[in-house]
Amino acid sequence: MMHEWWSDWGHPGWGGMWFGPLIWLFLFGLLIVGVVALLRRSGNLGDVPRSRSQTPREILDERFAKGEIDKDEYEDRRKTLGG
C-alpha cells in the first residue's frame, strides 16, 4: 500500500495539514480577545479613564484655581452651596 505524504498530518477530508494551524490560529485569536475583554472590564485598559464624579464644591474650587471666576464670584457661589 502506498503511503501518502499528508496522512501523518491529519485525516483526509479535514483539510490535511492546514486544518491544525488554522485551529491554533483561531484559538490564539480567541485568547487575545478574551484577555482584552477582561482588561477593559477591570478598567486597566480603555479609551476614557474612569474617575469619580466631582462634587459641586470641587468644581467650584477648580474653576477658581483656573481663573475662570474671580474671588467675589467664588465666595458668593460657595455661600450658595453652603460651605
Secondary structure, DSSP 8 states (H G I E B T S, - for coil): ----TTTTT--TTTTGGGHHHHHHHHHHHHHHHHHHHHHHHHTSS-SS-------HHHHHHHHHHHTSS-HHHHHHHHHHHT-
